[in-house]
């Protein structure tokens, strides 16, 4: 595994981050890995590296670069606690829909220009807060994004005019949604509404609830981490990208 620190120039500044790729000399498909609300940290780096080990070049950008470099959450994440909620509002507020779309193209172009990346479709995966961001990424660059996965993504279907589900007509990618149970950011009613929107959209997708898995279950440093369901989620991720990226580029 080759791991390098990197910087991605965007229209709003410079996003620092990491890029991971296999040691093999042949080019492989690219994947953009967007972190949860707590940003880049060891658990997210390990997850991105593991994905790269399956035969991809993985870009892990600091999506919150407008506020600084990691660590951006300098105290334990405690939902409901005042300072945690204030910091979450600051972090999420730095990524307006317009800003996220501008960043999307910068990440796609940067990843595509890497010598380890084969020409062809790109994948993206997001967790928690960034589950909605990868949908925005896919809608901003339907010409390049062929597969998108969201795990315990929040607020994917809301009544707001910026709700991610309204982006579906612009998305051409294959989509996968892995939902948590009893998730306040994505309650059962919202999941059902999203599923109806996906059915009306008519594209290729899968949406499922992970039994006994609570918000944050895929992330090892989360109190909700569920090893069994996290492993199942990783297998679904491998299946999605294997079908949409490895097969289409002839990398299998």
C-alpha positions in Angstrom: 0.0 0.0 0.0 1.2 3.5 -1.0 0.0 6.2 1.3 0.7 9.9 0.6 -0.4 13.2 2.1 -1.9 15.4 -0.6 -3.4 18.8 -1.3 -6.3 19.4 -3.7 -6.8 22.9 -5.0 -10.4 24.0 -5.1 -12.1 27.2 -6.1 -12.4 28.0 -2.3 -8.9 27.1 -1.1 -6.8 24.0 -0.6 -8.2 20.7 0.8 -5.6 18.6 2.5 -5.9 14.9 2.8 -4.5 11.5 1.8 -4.4 9.3 -1.2 -4.0 5.5 -1.0 -3.2 3.2 -3.8 -1.9 -0.4 -4.3 1.8 -1.0 -4.9 1.1 -2.6 -8.3 2.3 -0.6 -11.2 -1.0 -1.0 -13.2 -3.6 1.7 -13.1 -6.8 1.0 -11.0 -10.2 2.7 -10.6 -10.5 5.7 -8.4 -12.8 6.2 -5.4 -13.5 9.3 -3.3 -14.0 8.6 0.4 -15.8 11.3 2.3 -15.6 11.2 6.1 -18.3 11.5 8.7 -18.8 14.7 10.7 -15.7 14.1 12.9 -13.4 14.4 9.9 -10.1 12.8 9.0 -8.7 10.7 11.9 -7.1 7.2 12.3 -10.4 5.3 11.9 -11.3 7.0 8.7 -7.7 6.5 7.3 -7.8 2.8 8.1 -11.2 2.4 6.4 -9.9 4.2 3.3 -6.7 2.1 3.2 -8.7 -1.1 3.5 -10.8 -0.1 0.5 -7.7 0.7 -1.5 -6.4 -2.7 -0.7 -9.2 -4.2 -2.7 -7.6 -2.7 -5.9 -8.5 1.0 -5.9 -6.8 4.4 -5.6 -8.7 6.1 -2.8 -8.8 9.9 -2.2 -9.6 10.9 1.4 -10.0 14.7 1.3 -10.5 17.0 4.3 -14.1 18.0 3.4 -14.0 20.6 6.2 -10.9 22.4 4.9 -12.6 25.8 5.0 -12.3 25.6 8.8 -8.8 24.2 9.1 -6.8 21.0 9.1 -7.4 17.9 11.2 -8.1 17.3 13.9 -11.2 19.4 13.7 -13.0 17.7 16.6 -10.5 18.2 19.5 -12.8 16.7 22.1 -14.8 13.4 22.4 -17.9 13.4 20.2 -20.9 13.5 22.5 -24.2 14.0 20.8 -26.5 16.2 22.8 -23.6 17.9 24.6 -23.6 21.7 23.9 -20.0 22.0 22.6 -20.4 19.0 20.4 -23.5 20.2 18.8 -22.0 23.7 18.3 -19.0 22.2 16.6 -21.2 20.0 14.4 -23.2 23.0 13.3 -19.9 24.8 12.4 -18.6 21.9 10.4 -21.8 21.1 8.6 -22.4 24.8 8.0 -19.1 25.2 6.1 -20.5 22.8 3.4 -23.4 24.5 1.7 -24.9 22.7 -1.3 -23.1 25.1 -3.6 -19.8 24.6 -1.9 -20.1 20.8 -2.0 -20.8 20.9 -5.7 -17.7 23.1 -6.3 -15.6 20.7 -4.3 -17.0 17.7 -6.1 -15.5 18.7 -9.4 -12.1 19.5 -7.8 -12.0 16.1 -6.2 -13.0 14.3 -9.4 -10.4 16.1 -11.5 -7.7 15.7 -9.0 -8.3 11.9 -8.6 -8.6 11.4 -12.4 -5.2 13.1 -12.9 -3.3 10.6 -10.7 -0.9 8.3 -12.4 -2.3 5.3 -10.5 -5.9 5.9 -11.7 -7.2 4.2 -14.9 -9.4 6.3 -17.2 -13.0 5.5 -16.7 -15.7 5.7 -14.0 -15.2 6.8 -10.4 -16.9 5.7 -7.2 -17.7 7.6 -4.0 -18.7 6.6 -0.5 -19.9 8.7 2.4 -20.7 8.1 6.0 -23.2 9.8 8.3 -23.1 13.5 7.3 -21.4 12.8 4.0 -24.0 10.3 2.9 -25.8 13.3 1.5 -22.6 14.8 0.1 -21.9 11.8 -2.1 -25.3 12.2 -3.7 -24.5 15.8 -4.4 -21.1 14.7 -5.8 -22.9 12.2 -8.1 -25.4 14.8 -9.3 -22.6 17.4 -9.9 -20.5 14.9 -12.0 -22.8 12.4 -13.6 -20.3 12.1 -16.4 -17.7 10.4 -14.1 -19.4 9.1 -11.0 -20.7 5.5 -11.7 -21.3 4.2 -8.2 -22.2 5.8 -4.8 -22.6 4.3 -1.4 -24.0 5.9 1.7 -23.8 4.3 5.2 -26.0 5.6 8.0 -26.4 8.7 6.0 -28.5 11.4 7.6 -31.2 13.7 6.1 -31.3 12.0 2.7 -35.0 12.8 2.4 -36.4 16.0 4.0 -38.9 18.7 3.1 -36.3 21.3 2.4 -35.7 22.5 -1.2 -32.1 21.3 -0.8 -33.0 17.7 0.1 -30.6 15.2 -1.5 -33.4 13.1 -2.9 -34.3 15.9 -5.2 -30.9 15.4 -7.0 -31.9 11.9 -8.2 -33.0 13.1 -11.7 -29.4 14.3 -12.3 -27.7 11.1 -11.0 -26.7 8.3 -13.4 -24.7 6.3 -10.9 -25.6 3.0 -9.3 -26.7 3.8 -5.7 -26.5 1.9 -2.4 -27.9 3.0 0.9 -27.2 1.2 4.2 -29.5 2.6 6.9 -29.2 2.4 10.7 -32.1 1.5 13.0 -33.7 4.1 15.2 -31.7 6.9 13.5 -32.9 10.3 14.4 -31.2 11.8 11.3 -32.9 9.3 9.0 -36.1 7.9 10.7 -38.1 5.0 9.2 -40.6 7.4 7.6 -37.7 9.2 5.8 -36.3 5.8 4.7 -39.7 4.9 3.2 -40.0 8.2 1.5 -36.5 7.8 0.0 -37.3 4.4 -1.2 -40.4 5.7 -3.0 -38.3 8.4 -4.6 -35.7 5.9 -5.7 -38.4 3.7 -7.2 -39.8 6.6 -9.1 -36.3 7.6 -10.2 -35.9 4.3 -12.0 -32.1 4.0 -11.8 -30.1 1.1 -10.3 -30.1 1.1 -6.5 -30.4 -0.9 -3.3 -31.6 0.4 0.0 -31.7 -1.6 3.2 -31.8 -1.3 7.0 -29.1 -3.1 8.9 -30.8 -4.9 11.7 -29.5 -4.1 15.2 -27.1 -1.5 13.8 -27.3 2.0 15.1 -26.0 5.3 13.7 -22.3 5.1 13.2 -22.1 1.3 13.2 -19.5 1.0 10.5 -16.9 3.2 12.2 -14.5 1.5 14.6 -14.1 4.5 17.0 -17.9 5.0 17.2 -19.8 3.9 20.4 -22.3 2.3 18.0 -19.7 0.2 16.1 -21.1 -3.2 15.2 -18.3 -5.5 13.9 -20.6 -8.1 12.3 -22.7 -5.5 10.5 -19.7 -3.4 9.6 -18.2 -6.4 7.8 -21.4 -7.0 5.9 -21.4 -3.3 4.9 -17.9 -3.6 3.6 -18.8 -6.7 1.6 -21.7 -4.7 0.0 -19.3 -1.9 -0.8 -16.9 -4.3 -2.5 -19.8 -5.8 -4.5 -21.0 -2.3 -5.6 -17.6 -1.1 -6.7 -16.6 -4.4 -8.1 -19.6 -4.4 -10.4 -19.6 -0.7 -11.4 -15.8 0.0 -11.5 -13.6 -3.1 -11.8 -15.8 -4.9 -14.3 -16.3 -1.8 -16.5 -12.6 -0.8 -16.6 -11.4 -4.4 -17.1 -9.5 -4.3 -13.9 -10.9 -7.7 -12.7 
